[in-house]
């Protein structure tokens, strides 16, 4: 049986649901076509997704550290206790 699954990028999580549904139907022997504006990340390319998330996490951590350190210099009412 030929099955077409359409997922829209504007609806949160539809890519994950469509991918898992497509993989489950393909495992049962059906021919599945996933239609989307972008290829779902769960179909492959794990390393690029993992690297991107690592980069975002490190960026957020460094920005938080910089703000915490600079806040003491910018606001004179804050004192660092030793």
mmCIF file of the N, C-alpha and C atoms, coordinates in Angstrom:
data_MODEL
# 
_entry.id   MODEL 
# 
loop_
_atom_site.group_PDB 
_atom_site.id 
_atom_site.type_symbol 
_atom_site.label_atom_id 
_atom_site.label_alt_id 
_atom_site.label_comp_id 
_atom_site.label_asym_id 
_atom_site.label_entity_id 
_atom_site.label_seq_id 
_atom_site.pdbx_PDB_ins_code 
_atom_site.Cartn_x 
_atom_site.Cartn_y 
_atom_site.Cartn_z 
_atom_site.occupancy 
_atom_site.B_iso_or_equiv 
_atom_site.pdbx_formal_charge 
_atom_site.auth_seq_id 
_atom_site.auth_comp_id 
_atom_site.auth_asym_id 
_atom_site.auth_atom_id 
_atom_site.pdbx_PDB_model_num 
ATOM 1   N N  . UNK A 1 1  ? 0.838  -1.159 0.000  1.00 0.00 ? 1  UNK A N  1 
ATOM 2   C CA . UNK A 1 1  ? 0.000  0.000  0.000  1.00 0.00 ? 1  UNK A CA 1 
ATOM 3   C C  . UNK A 1 1  ? 0.894  1.238  0.000  1.00 0.00 ? 1  UNK A C  1 
ATOM 4   N N  . UNK A 1 2  ? 0.583  2.224  -0.816 1.00 0.00 ? 2  UNK A N  1 
ATOM 5   C CA . UNK A 1 2  ? 1.293  3.499  -0.852 1.00 0.00 ? 2  UNK A CA 1 
ATOM 6   C C  . UNK A 1 2  ? 0.627  4.464  0.115  1.00 0.00 ? 2  UNK A C  1 
ATOM 7   N N  . UNK A 1 3  ? 1.427  5.054  0.987  1.00 0.00 ? 3  UNK A N  1 
ATOM 8   C CA . UNK A 1 3  ? 0.907  5.969  2.000  1.00 0.00 ? 3  UNK A CA 1 
ATOM 9   C C  . UNK A 1 3  ? 1.699  7.260  1.921  1.00 0.00 ? 3  UNK A C  1 
ATOM 10  N N  . UNK A 1 4  ? 1.008  8.396  1.910  1.00 0.00 ? 4  UNK A N  1 
ATOM 11  C CA . UNK A 1 4  ? 1.643  9.705  1.928  1.00 0.00 ? 4  UNK A CA 1 
ATOM 12  C C  . UNK A 1 4  ? 1.366  10.397 3.243  1.00 0.00 ? 4  UNK A C  1 
ATOM 13  N N  . UNK A 1 5  ? 2.403  10.919 3.875  1.00 0.00 ? 5  UNK A N  1 
ATOM 14  C CA . UNK A 1 5  ? 2.267  11.635 5.146  1.00 0.00 ? 5  UNK A CA 1 
ATOM 15  C C  . UNK A 1 5  ? 2.786  13.057 4.922  1.00 0.00 ? 5  UNK A C  1 
ATOM 16  N N  . UNK A 1 6  ? 1.968  14.048 5.260  1.00 0.00 ? 6  UNK A N  1 
ATOM 17  C CA . UNK A 1 6  ? 2.340  15.449 5.089  1.00 0.00 ? 6  UNK A CA 1 
ATOM 18  C C  . UNK A 1 6  ? 2.535  16.062 6.467  1.00 0.00 ? 6  UNK A C  1 
ATOM 19  N N  . UNK A 1 7  ? 3.671  16.717 6.675  1.00 0.00 ? 7  UNK A N  1 
ATOM 20  C CA . UNK A 1 7  ? 3.889  17.417 7.943  1.00 0.00 ? 7  UNK A CA 1 
ATOM 21  C C  . UNK A 1 7  ? 4.252  18.863 7.636  1.00 0.00 ? 7  UNK A C  1 
ATOM 22  N N  . UNK A 1 8  ? 3.739  19.748 8.465  1.00 0.00 ? 8  UNK A N  1 
ATOM 23  C CA . UNK A 1 8  ? 3.933  21.177 8.282  1.00 0.00 ? 8  UNK A CA 1 
ATOM 24  C C  . UNK A 1 8  ? 4.880  21.703 9.344  1.00 0.00 ? 8  UNK A C  1 
ATOM 25  N N  . UNK A 1 9  ? 5.792  22.565 8.941  1.00 0.00 ? 9  UNK A N  1 
ATOM 26  C CA . UNK A 1 9  ? 6.782  23.106 9.871  1.00 0.00 ? 9  UNK A CA 1 
ATOM 27  C C  . UNK A 1 9  ? 6.166  24.050 10.894 1.00 0.00 ? 9  UNK A C  1 
ATOM 28  N N  . UNK A 1 10 ? 5.006  24.613 10.608 1.00 0.00 ? 10 UNK A N  1 
ATOM 29  C CA . UNK A 1 10 ? 4.393  25.575 11.523 1.00 0.00 ? 10 UNK A CA 1 
ATOM 30  C C  . UNK A 1 10 ? 3.711  24.914 12.707 1.00 0.00 ? 10 UNK A C  1 
ATOM 31  N N  . UNK A 1 11 ? 3.467  23.626 12.629 1.00 0.00 ? 11 UNK A N  1 
ATOM 32  C CA . UNK A 1 11 ? 2.805  22.911 13.715 1.00 0.00 ? 11 UNK A CA 1 
ATOM 33  C C  . UNK A 1 11 ? 3.877  22.170 14.506 1.00 0.00 ? 11 UNK A C  1 
ATOM 34  N N  . UNK A 1 12 ? 4.034  22.501 15.769 1.00 0.00 ? 12 UNK A N  1 
ATOM 35  C CA . UNK A 1 12 ? 5.094  21.915 16.584 1.00 0.00 ? 12 UNK A CA 1 
ATOM 36  C C  . UNK A 1 12 ? 4.949  20.417 16.754 1.00 0.00 ? 12 UNK A C  1 
ATOM 37  N N  . UNK A 1 13 ? 6.000  19.679 16.459 1.00 0.00 ? 13 UNK A N  1 
ATOM 38  C CA . UNK A 1 13 ? 6.026  18.248 16.688 1.00 0.00 ? 13 UNK A CA 1 
ATOM 39  C C  . UNK A 1 13 ? 5.462  17.396 15.575 1.00 0.00 ? 13 UNK A C  1 
ATOM 40  N N  . UNK A 1 14 ? 4.899  17.991 14.539 1.00 0.00 ? 14 UNK A N  1 
ATOM 41  C CA . UNK A 1 14 ? 4.297  17.169 13.491 1.00 0.00 ? 14 UNK A CA 1 
ATOM 42  C C  . UNK A 1 14 ? 5.351  16.396 12.716 1.00 0.00 ? 14 UNK A C  1 
ATOM 43  N N  . UNK A 1 15 ? 6.560  16.928 12.627 1.00 0.00 ? 15 UNK A N  1 
ATOM 44  C CA . UNK A 1 15 ? 7.634  16.214 11.940 1.00 0.00 ? 15 UNK A CA 1 
ATOM 45  C C  . UNK A 1 15 ? 8.026  14.942 12.666 1.00 0.00 ? 15 UNK A C  1 
ATOM 46  N N  . UNK A 1 16 ? 8.062  14.989 13.995 1.00 0.00 ? 16 UNK A N  1 
ATOM 47  C CA . UNK A 1 16 ? 8.408  13.806 14.786 1.00 0.00 ? 16 UNK A CA 1 
ATOM 48  C C  . UNK A 1 16 ? 7.318  12.756 14.657 1.00 0.00 ? 16 UNK A C  1 
ATOM 49  N N  . UNK A 1 17 ? 6.089  13.175 14.752 1.00 0.00 ? 17 UNK A N  1 
ATOM 50  C CA . UNK A 1 17 ? 4.968  12.238 14.655 1.00 0.00 ? 17 UNK A CA 1 
ATOM 51  C C  . UNK A 1 17 ? 4.928  11.610 13.274 1.00 0.00 ? 17 UNK A C  1 
ATOM 52  N N  . UNK A 1 18 ? 5.088  12.413 12.233 1.00 0.00 ? 18 UNK A N  1 
ATOM 53  C CA . UNK A 1 18 ? 5.058  11.895 10.865 1.00 0.00 ? 18 UNK A CA 1 
ATOM 54  C C  . UNK A 1 18 ? 6.213  10.940 10.615 1.00 0.00 ? 18 UNK A C  1 
ATOM 55  N N  . UNK A 1 19 ? 7.394  11.260 11.134 1.00 0.00 ? 19 UNK A N  1 
ATOM 56  C CA . UNK A 1 19 ? 8.555  10.398 10.937 1.00 0.00 ? 19 UNK A CA 1 
ATOM 57  C C  . UNK A 1 19 ? 8.374  9.061  11.626 1.00 0.00 ? 19 UNK A C  1 
ATOM 58  N N  . UNK A 1 20 ? 7.944  9.085  12.884 1.00 0.00 ? 20 UNK A N  1 
ATOM 59  C CA . UNK A 1 20 ? 7.756  7.829  13.608 1.00 0.00 ? 20 UNK A CA 1 
ATOM 60  C C  . UNK A 1 20 ? 6.635  6.996  13.000 1.00 0.00 ? 20 UNK A C  1 
ATOM 61  N N  . UNK A 1 21 ? 5.569  7.648  12.572 1.00 0.00 ? 21 UNK A N  1 
ATOM 62  C CA . UNK A 1 21 ? 4.471  6.929  11.914 1.00 0.00 ? 21 UNK A CA 1 
ATOM 63  C C  . UNK A 1 21 ? 4.948  6.323  10.601 1.00 0.00 ? 21 UNK A C  1 
ATOM 64  N N  . UNK A 1 22 ? 5.711  7.092  9.834  1.00 0.00 ? 22 UNK A N  1 
ATOM 65  C CA . UNK A 1 22 ? 6.232  6.584  8.565  1.00 0.00 ? 22 UNK A CA 1 
ATOM 66  C C  . UNK A 1 22 ? 7.187  5.420  8.753  1.00 0.00 ? 22 UNK A C  1 
ATOM 67  N N  . UNK A 1 23 ? 8.051  5.493  9.774  1.00 0.00 ? 23 UNK A N  1 
ATOM 68  C CA . UNK A 1 23 ? 8.980  4.394  10.041 1.00 0.00 ? 23 UNK A CA 1 
ATOM 69  C C  . UNK A 1 23 ? 8.235  3.134  10.472 1.00 0.00 ? 23 UNK A C  1 
ATOM 70  N N  . UNK A 1 24 ? 7.191  3.304  11.288 1.00 0.00 ? 24 UNK A N  1 
ATOM 71  C CA . UNK A 1 24 ? 6.421  2.145  11.743 1.00 0.00 ? 24 UNK A CA 1 
ATOM 72  C C  . UNK A 1 24 ? 5.662  1.496  10.580 1.00 0.00 ? 24 UNK A C  1 
ATOM 73  N N  . UNK A 1 25 ? 5.093  2.308  9.701  1.00 0.00 ? 25 UNK A N  1 
ATOM 74  C CA . UNK A 1 25 ? 4.366  1.758  8.557  1.00 0.00 ? 25 UNK A CA 1 
ATOM 75  C C  . UNK A 1 25 ? 5.321  1.111  7.560  1.00 0.00 ? 25 UNK A C  1 
ATOM 76  N N  . UNK A 1 26 ? 6.506  1.689  7.388  1.00 0.00 ? 26 UNK A N  1 
ATOM 77  C CA . UNK A 1 26 ? 7.492  1.098  6.479  1.00 0.00 ? 26 UNK A CA 1 
ATOM 78  C C  . UNK A 1 26 ? 7.989  -0.239 7.021  1.00 0.00 ? 26 UNK A C  1 
ATOM 79  N N  . UNK A 1 27 ? 8.082  -0.359 8.334  1.00 0.00 ? 27 UNK A N  1 
ATOM 80  C CA . UNK A 1 27 ? 8.503  -1.630 8.929  1.00 0.00 ? 27 UNK A CA 1 
ATOM 81  C C  . UNK A 1 27 ? 7.467  -2.728 8.684  1.00 0.00 ? 27 UNK A C  1 
ATOM 82  N N  . UNK A 1 28 ? 6.214  -2.349 8.466  1.00 0.00 ? 28 UNK A N  1 
ATOM 83  C CA . UNK A 1 28 ? 5.152  -3.316 8.172  1.00 0.00 ? 28 UNK A CA 1 
ATOM 84  C C  . UNK A 1 28 ? 5.056  -3.652 6.684  1.00 0.00 ? 28 UNK A C  1 
ATOM 85  N N  . UNK A 1 29 ? 5.915  -3.025 5.880  1.00 0.00 ? 29 UNK A N  1 
ATOM 86  C CA . UNK A 1 29 ? 5.952  -3.357 4.467  1.00 0.00 ? 29 UNK A CA 1 
ATOM 87  C C  . UNK A 1 29 ? 5.261  -2.382 3.543  1.00 0.00 ? 29 UNK A C  1 
ATOM 88  N N  . UNK A 1 30 ? 4.756  -1.283 4.078  1.00 0.00 ? 30 UNK A N  1 
ATOM 89  C CA . UNK A 1 30 ? 4.090  -0.283 3.243  1.00 0.00 ? 30 UNK A CA 1 
ATOM 90  C C  . UNK A 1 30 ? 5.127  0.660  2.637  1.00 0.00 ? 30 UNK A C  1 
ATOM 91  N N  . UNK A 1 31 ? 4.797  1.225  1.488  1.00 0.00 ? 31 UNK A N  1 
ATOM 92  C CA . UNK A 1 31 ? 5.655  2.216  0.863  1.00 0.00 ? 31 UNK A CA 1 
ATOM 93  C C  . UNK A 1 31 ? 5.182  3.586  1.344  1.00 0.00 ? 31 UNK A C  1 
ATOM 94  N N  . UNK A 1 32 ? 6.056  4.298  2.069  1.00 0.00 ? 32 UNK A N  1 
ATOM 95  C CA . UNK A 1 32 ? 5.680  5.546  2.730  1.00 0.00 ? 32 UNK A CA 1 
ATOM 96  C C  . UNK A 1 32 ? 6.418  6.713  2.083  1.00 0.00 ? 32 UNK A C  1 
ATOM 97  N N  . UNK A 1 33 ? 5.690  7.799  1.836  1.00 0.00 ? 33 UNK A N  1 
ATOM 98  C CA . UNK A 1 33 ? 6.254  9.038  1.288  1.00 0.00 ? 33 UNK A CA 1 
ATOM 99  C C  . UNK A 1 33 ? 5.964  10.145 2.292  1.00 0.00 ? 33 UNK A C  1 
ATOM 100 N N  . UNK A 1 34 ? 7.023  10.764 2.821  1.00 0.00 ? 34 UNK A N  1 
ATOM 101 C CA . UNK A 1 34 ? 6.862  11.867 3.762  1.00 0.00 ? 34 UNK A CA 1 
ATOM 102 C C  . UNK A 1 34 ? 7.080  13.166 3.000  1.00 0.00 ? 34 UNK A C  1 
ATOM 103 N N  . UNK A 1 35 ? 6.070  14.028 3.001  1.00 0.00 ? 35 UNK A N  1 
ATOM 104 C CA . UNK A 1 35 ? 6.122  15.306 2.302  1.00 0.00 ? 35 UNK A CA 1 
ATOM 105 C C  . UNK A 1 35 ? 6.277  16.424 3.322  1.00 0.00 ? 35 UNK A C  1 
ATOM 106 N N  . UNK A 1 36 ? 7.314  17.227 3.154  1.00 0.00 ? 36 UNK A N  1 
ATOM 107 C CA . UNK A 1 36 ? 7.579  18.315 4.085  1.00 0.00 ? 36 UNK A CA 1 
ATOM 108 C C  . UNK A 1 36 ? 8.415  19.373 3.377  1.00 0.00 ? 36 UNK A C  1 
ATOM 109 N N  . UNK A 1 37 ? 8.444  20.562 3.973  1.00 0.00 ? 37 UNK A N  1 
ATOM 110 C CA . UNK A 1 37 ? 9.295  21.613 3.404  1.00 0.00 ? 37 UNK A CA 1 
ATOM 111 C C  . UNK A 1 37 ? 10.767 21.326 3.679  1.00 0.00 ? 37 UNK A C  1 
ATOM 112 N N  . UNK A 1 38 ? 11.056 20.565 4.756  1.00 0.00 ? 38 UNK A N  1 
ATOM 113 C CA . UNK A 1 38 ? 12.412 20.165 5.096  1.00 0.00 ? 38 UNK A CA 1 
ATOM 114 C C  . UNK A 1 38 ? 12.402 18.698 5.488  1.00 0.00 ? 38 UNK A C  1 
ATOM 115 N N  . UNK A 1 39 ? 13.543 18.046 5.346  1.00 0.00 ? 39 UNK A N  1 
ATOM 116 C CA . UNK A 1 39 ? 13.653 16.650 5.746  1.00 0.00 ? 39 UNK A CA 1 
ATOM 117 C C  . UNK A 1 39 ? 13.670 16.556 7.270  1.00 0.00 ? 39 UNK A C  1 
ATOM 118 N N  . UNK A 1 40 ? 12.821 15.713 7.871  1.00 0.00 ? 40 UNK A N  1 
ATOM 119 C CA . UNK A 1 40 ? 12.830 15.575 9.325  1.00 0.00 ? 40 UNK A CA 1 
ATOM 120 C C  . UNK A 1 40 ? 14.195 15.109 9.823  1.00 0.00 ? 40 UNK A C  1 
ATOM 121 N N  . UNK A 1 41 ? 14.646 15.709 10.914 1.00 0.00 ? 41 UNK A N  1 
ATOM 122 C CA . UNK A 1 41 ? 15.971 15.386 11.451 1.00 0.00 ? 41 UNK A CA 1 
ATOM 123 C C  . UNK A 1 41 ? 16.040 13.950 11.951 1.00 0.00 ? 41 UNK A C  1 
ATOM 124 N N  . UNK A 1 42 ? 14.917 13.361 12.315 1.00 0.00 ? 42 UNK A N  1 
ATOM 125 C CA . UNK A 1 42 ? 14.928 12.007 12.862 1.00 0.00 ? 42 UNK A CA 1 
ATOM 126 C C  . UNK A 1 42 ? 15.140 10.942 11.790 1.00 0.00 ? 42 UNK A C  1 
ATOM 127 N N  . UNK A 1 43 ? 15.101 11.323 10.522 1.00 0.00 ? 43 UNK A N  1 
ATOM 128 C CA . UNK A 1 43 ? 15.365 10.345 9.465  1.00 0.00 ? 43 UNK A CA 1 
ATOM 129 C C  . UNK A 1 43 ? 16.859 10.125 9.262  1.00 0.00 ? 43 UNK A C  1 
ATOM 130 N N  . UNK A 1 44 ? 17.662 10.880 9.885  1.00 0.00 ? 44 UNK A N  1 
ATOM 131 C CA . UNK A 1 44 ? 19.111 10.771 9.749  1.00 0.00 ? 44 UNK A CA 1 
ATOM 132 C C  . UNK A 1 44 ? 19.762 12.070 10.158 1.00 0.00 ? 44 UNK A C  1 
ATOM 133 N N  . UNK A 1 45 ? 21.046 12.185 9.916  1.00 0.00 ? 45 UNK A N  1 
ATOM 134 C CA . UNK A 1 45 ? 21.785 13.404 10.194 1.00 0.00 ? 45 UNK A CA 1 
ATOM 135 C C  . UNK A 1 45 ? 21.768 13.757 11.680 1.00 0.00 ? 45 UNK A C  1 
ATOM 136 N N  . UNK A 1 46 ? 21.907 12.728 12.531 1.00 0.00 ? 46 UNK A N  1 
ATOM 137 C CA . UNK A 1 46 ? 21.894 12.943 13.972 1.00 0.00 ? 46 UNK A CA 1 
ATOM 138 C C  . UNK A 1 46 ? 23.072 13.812 14.417 1.00 0.00 ? 46 UNK A C  1 
ATOM 139 N N  . UNK A 1 47 ? 24.225 13.622 13.789 1.00 0.00 ? 47 UNK A N  1 
ATOM 140 C CA . UNK A 1 47 ? 25.420 14.332 14.225 1.00 0.00 ? 47 UNK A CA 1 
ATOM 141 C C  . UNK A 1 47 ? 25.288 15.831 14.014 1.00 0.00 ? 47 UNK A C  1 
ATOM 142 N N  . UNK A 1 48 ? 24.656 16.247 12.939 1.00 0.00 ? 48 UNK A N  1 
ATOM 143 C CA . UNK A 1 48 ? 24.476 17.679 12.699 1.00 0.00 ? 48 UNK A CA 1 
ATOM 144 C C  . UNK A 1 48 ? 23.514 18.282 13.719 1.00 0.00 ? 48 UNK A C  1 
ATOM 145 N N  . UNK A 1 49 ? 22.447 17.568 14.040 1.00 0.00 ? 49 UNK A N  1 
ATOM 146 C CA . UNK A 1 49 ? 21.482 18.056 15.035 1.00 0.00 ? 49 UNK A CA 1 
ATOM 147 C C  . UNK A 1 49 ? 22.138 18.114 16.409 1.00 0.00 ? 49 UNK A C  1 
ATOM 148 N N  . UNK A 1 50 ? 22.870 17.074 16.766 1.00 0.00 ? 50 UNK A N  1 
ATOM 149 C CA . UNK A 1 50 ? 23.536 17.032 18.064 1.00 0.00 ? 50 UNK A CA 1 
ATOM 150 C C  . UNK A 1 50 ? 24.595 18.133 18.172 1.00 0.00 ? 50 UNK A C  1 
ATOM 151 N N  . UNK A 1 51 ? 25.349 18.357 17.109 1.00 0.00 ? 51 UNK A N  1 
ATOM 152 C CA . UNK A 1 51 ? 26.348 19.416 17.108 1.00 0.00 ? 51 UNK A CA 1 
ATOM 153 C C  . UNK A 1 51 ? 25.718 20.795 17.217 1.00 0.00 ? 51 UNK A C  1 
ATOM 154 N N  . UNK A 1 52 ? 24.607 20.996 16.530 1.00 0.00 ? 52 UNK A N  1 
ATOM 155 C CA . UNK A 1 52 ? 23.905 22.275 16.606 1.00 0.00 ? 52 UNK A CA 1 
ATOM 156 C C  . UNK A 1 52 ? 23.379 22.550 18.006 1.00 0.00 ? 52 UNK A C  1 
ATOM 157 N N  . UNK A 1 53 ? 22.804 21.527 18.638 1.00 0.00 ? 53 UNK A N  1 
ATOM 158 C CA . UNK A 1 53 ? 22.304 21.701 20.003 1.00 0.00 ? 53 UNK A CA 1 
ATOM 159 C C  . UNK A 1 53 ? 23.438 21.958 20.987 1.00 0.00 ? 53 UNK A C  1 
ATOM 160 N N  . UNK A 1 54 ? 24.562 21.290 20.791 1.00 0.00 ? 54 UNK A N  1 
ATOM 161 C CA . UNK A 1 54 ? 25.724 21.529 21.648 1.00 0.00 ? 54 UNK A CA 1 
ATOM 162 C C  . UNK A 1 54 ? 26.224 22.963 21.488 1.00 0.00 ? 54 UNK A C  1 
ATOM 163 N N  . UNK A 1 55 ? 26.271 23.447 20.260 1.00 0.00 ? 55 UNK A N  1 
ATOM 164 C CA . UNK A 1 55 ? 26.710 24.816 20.003 1.00 0.00 ? 55 UNK A CA 1 
ATOM 165 C C  . UNK A 1 55 ? 25.765 25.827 20.645 1.00 0.00 ? 55 UNK A C  1 
ATOM 166 N N  . UNK A 1 56 ? 24.481 25.598 20.543 1.00 0.00 ? 56 UNK A N  1 
ATOM 167 C CA . UNK A 1 56 ? 23.494 26.500 21.157 1.00 0.00 ? 56 UNK A CA 1 
ATOM 168 C C  . UNK A 1 56 ? 23.636 26.487 22.675 1.00 0.00 ? 56 UNK A C  1 
ATOM 169 N N  . UNK A 1 57 ? 23.792 25.295 23.266 1.00 0.00 ? 57 UNK A N  1 
ATOM 170 C CA . UNK A 1 57 ? 23.922 25.189 24.720 1.00 0.00 ? 57 UNK A CA 1 
ATOM 171 C C  . UNK A 1 57 ? 25.182 25.900 25.214 1.00 0.00 ? 57 UNK A C  1 
ATOM 172 N N  . UNK A 1 58 ? 26.297 25.714 24.521 1.00 0.00 ? 58 UNK A N  1 
ATOM 173 C CA . UNK A 1 58 ? 27.538 26.388 24.921 1.00 0.00 ? 58 UNK A CA 1 
ATOM 174 C C  . UNK A 1 58 ? 27.428 27.904 24.785 1.00 0.00 ? 58 UNK A C  1 
ATOM 175 N N  . UNK A 1 59 ? 26.772 28.354 23.742 1.00 0.00 ? 59 UNK A N  1 
ATOM 176 C CA . UNK A 1 59 ? 26.585 29.797 23.543 1.00 0.00 ? 59 UNK A CA 1 
ATOM 177 C C  . UNK A 1 59 ? 25.759 30.399 24.675 1.00 0.00 ? 59 UNK A C  1 
ATOM 178 N N  . UNK A 1 60 ? 24.681 29.732 25.048 1.00 0.00 ? 60 UNK A N  1 
ATOM 179 C CA . UNK A 1 60 ? 23.831 30.220 26.140 1.00 0.00 ? 60 UNK A CA 1 
ATOM 180 C C  . UNK A 1 60 ? 24.617 30.252 27.450 1.00 0.00 ? 60 UNK A C  1 
ATOM 181 N N  . UNK A 1 61 ? 25.396 29.211 27.711 1.00 0.00 ? 61 UNK A N  1 
ATOM 182 C CA . UNK A 1 61 ? 26.192 29.166 28.941 1.00 0.00 ? 61 UNK A CA 1 
ATOM 183 C C  . UNK A 1 61 ? 27.217 30.298 28.985 1.00 0.00 ? 61 UNK A C  1 
ATOM 184 N N  . UNK A 1 62 ? 27.903 30.547 27.873 1.00 0.00 ? 62 UNK A N  1 
ATOM 185 C CA . UNK A 1 62 ? 28.912 31.610 27.839 1.00 0.00 ? 62 UNK A CA 1 
ATOM 186 C C  . UNK A 1 62 ? 28.288 33.001 27.967 1.00 0.00 ? 62 UNK A C  1 
ATOM 187 N N  . UNK A 1 63 ? 27.140 33.202 27.361 1.00 0.00 ? 63 UNK A N  1 
ATOM 188 C CA . UNK A 1 63 ? 26.462 34.498 27.476 1.00 0.00 ? 63 UNK A CA 1 
ATOM 189 C C  . UNK A 1 63 ? 26.001 34.711 28.916 1.00 0.00 ? 63 UNK A C  1 
ATOM 190 N N  . UNK A 1 64 ? 25.461 33.669 29.558 1.00 0.00 ? 64 UNK A N  1 
ATOM 191 C CA . UNK A 1 64 ? 25.048 33.792 30.958 1.00 0.00 ? 64 UNK A CA 1 
ATOM 192 C C  . UNK A 1 64 ? 26.235 34.105 31.859 1.00 0.00 ? 64 UNK A C  1 
ATOM 193 N N  . UNK A 1 65 ? 27.354 33.459 31.628 1.00 0.00 ? 65 UNK A N  1 
ATOM 194 C CA . UNK A 1 65 ? 28.557 33.720 32.421 1.00 0.00 ? 65 UNK A CA 1 
ATOM 195 C C  . UNK A 1 65 ? 29.037 35.155 32.228 1.00 0.00 ? 65 UNK A C  1 
ATOM 196 N N  . UNK A 1 66 ? 29.066 35.614 30.985 1.00 0.00 ? 66 UNK A N  1 
ATOM 197 C CA . UNK A 1 66 ? 29.504 36.978 30.700 1.00 0.00 ? 66 UNK A CA 1 
ATOM 198 C C  . UNK A 1 66 ? 28.581 38.003 31.357 1.00 0.00 ? 66 UNK A C  1 
ATOM 199 N N  . UNK A 1 67 ? 27.280 37.785 31.312 1.00 0.00 ? 67 UNK A N  1 
ATOM 200 C CA . UNK A 1 67 ? 26.331 38.712 31.937 1.00 0.00 ? 67 UNK A CA 1 
ATOM 201 C C  . UNK A 1 67 ? 26.522 38.723 33.446 1.00 0.00 ? 67 UNK A C  1 
ATOM 202 N N  . UNK A 1 68 ? 26.710 37.558 34.061 1.00 0.00 ? 68 UNK A N  1 
ATOM 203 C CA . UNK A 1 68 ? 26.917 37.494 35.508 1.00 0.00 ? 68 UNK A CA 1 
ATOM 204 C C  . UNK A 1 68 ? 28.191 38.224 35.929 1.00 0.00 ? 68 UNK A C  1 
ATOM 205 N N  . UNK A 1 69 ? 29.252 38.066 35.173 1.00 0.00 ? 69 UNK A N  1 
ATOM 206 C CA . UNK A 1 69 ? 30.517 38.724 35.519 1.00 0.00 ? 69 UNK A CA 1 
ATOM 207 C C  . UNK A 1 69 ? 30.426 40.225 35.282 1.00 0.00 ? 69 UNK A C  1 
ATOM 208 N N  . UNK A 1 70 ? 29.869 40.632 34.164 1.00 0.00 ? 70 UNK A N  1 
ATOM 209 C CA . UNK A 1 70 ? 29.809 42.057 33.834 1.00 0.00 ? 70 UNK A CA 1 
ATOM 210 C C  . UNK A 1 70 ? 28.787 42.824 34.669 1.00 0.00 ? 70 UNK A C  1 
ATOM 211 N N  . UNK A 1 71 ? 27.809 42.137 35.221 1.00 0.00 ? 71 UNK A N  1 
ATOM 212 C CA . UNK A 1 71 ? 26.770 42.819 35.993 1.00 0.00 ? 71 UNK A CA 1 
ATOM 213 C C  . UNK A 1 71 ? 27.355 43.508 37.221 1.00 0.00 ? 71 UNK A C  1 
ATOM 214 N N  . UNK A 1 72 ? 28.354 42.881 37.827 1.00 0.00 ? 72 UNK A N  1 
ATOM 215 C CA . UNK A 1 72 ? 29.004 43.491 38.982 1.00 0.00 ? 72 UNK A CA 1 
ATOM 216 C C  . UNK A 1 72 ? 29.753 44.761 38.633 1.00 0.00 ? 72 UNK A C  1 
ATOM 217 N N  . UNK A 1 73 ? 30.286 44.854 37.460 1.00 0.00 ? 73 UNK A N  1 
ATOM 218 C CA . UNK A 1 73 ? 30.999 46.060 37.031 1.00 0.00 ? 73 UNK A CA 1 
ATOM 219 C C  . UNK A 1 73 ? 30.038 47.156 36.565 1.00 0.00 ? 73 UNK A C  1 
ATOM 220 N N  . UNK A 1 74 ? 28.946 46.761 35.959 1.00 0.00 ? 74 UNK A N  1 
ATOM 221 C CA . UNK A 1 74 ? 27.982 47.733 35.424 1.00 0.00 ? 74 UNK A CA 1 
ATOM 222 C C  . UNK A 1 74 ? 27.164 48.364 36.548 1.00 0.00 ? 74 UNK A C  1 
ATOM 223 N N  . UNK A 1 75 ? 26.734 47.565 37.504 1.00 0.00 ? 75 UNK A N  1 
ATOM 224 C CA . UNK A 1 75 ? 25.896 48.050 38.600 1.00 0.00 ? 75 UNK A CA 1 
ATOM 225 C C  . UNK A 1 75 ? 26.767 48.201 39.846 1.00 0.00 ? 75 UNK A C  1 
ATOM 226 N N  . UNK A 1 76 ? 27.059 49.423 40.278 1.00 0.00 ? 76 UNK A N  1 
ATOM 227 C CA . UNK A 1 76 ? 27.955 49.620 41.425 1.00 0.00 ? 76 UNK A CA 1 
ATOM 228 C C  . UNK A 1 76 ? 27.339 49.194 42.765 1.00 0.00 ? 76 UNK A C  1 
ATOM 229 N N  . UNK A 1 77 ? 26.021 49.009 42.848 1.00 0.00 ? 77 UNK A N  1 
ATOM 230 C CA . UNK A 1 77 ? 25.385 48.596 44.087 1.00 0.00 ? 77 UNK A CA 1 
ATOM 231 C C  . UNK A 1 77 ? 25.647 47.129 44.409 1.00 0.00 ? 77 UNK A C  1 
ATOM 232 N N  . UNK A 1 78 ? 26.069 46.363 43.419 1.00 0.00 ? 78 UNK A N  1 
ATOM 233 C CA . UNK A 1 78 ? 26.345 44.945 43.628 1.00 0.00 ? 78 UNK A CA 1 
ATOM 234 C C  . UNK A 1 78 ? 27.785 44.796 44.083 1.00 0.00 ? 78 UNK A C  1 
ATOM 235 N N  . UNK A 1 79 ? 27.984 44.077 45.173 1.00 0.00 ? 79 UNK A N  1 
ATOM 236 C CA . UNK A 1 79 ? 29.341 43.827 45.677 1.00 0.00 ? 79 UNK A CA 1 
ATOM 237 C C  . UNK A 1 79 ? 29.623 42.331 45.648 1.00 0.00 ? 79 UNK A C  1 
ATOM 238 N N  . UNK A 1 80 ? 30.811 41.994 45.275 1.00 0.00 ? 80 UNK A N  1 
ATOM 239 C CA . UNK A 1 80 ? 31.239 40.596 45.298 1.00 0.00 ? 80 UNK A CA 1 
ATOM 240 C C  . UNK A 1 80 ? 31.844 40.320 46.664 1.00 0.00 ? 80 UNK A C  1 
ATOM 241 N N  . UNK A 1 81 ? 31.297 39.366 47.381 1.00 0.00 ? 81 UNK A N  1 
ATOM 242 C CA . UNK A 1 81 ? 31.770 39.029 48.730 1.00 0.00 ? 81 UNK A CA 1 
ATOM 243 C C  . UNK A 1 81 ? 32.823 37.953 48.623 1.00 0.00 ? 81 UNK A C  1 
ATOM 244 N N  . UNK A 1 82 ? 33.913 38.123 49.382 1.00 0.00 ? 82 UNK A N  1 
ATOM 245 C CA . UNK A 1 82 ? 34.988 37.125 49.372 1.00 0.00 ? 82 UNK A CA 1 
ATOM 246 C C  . UNK A 1 82 ? 34.983 36.356 50.657 1.00 0.00 ? 82 UNK A C  1 
# 
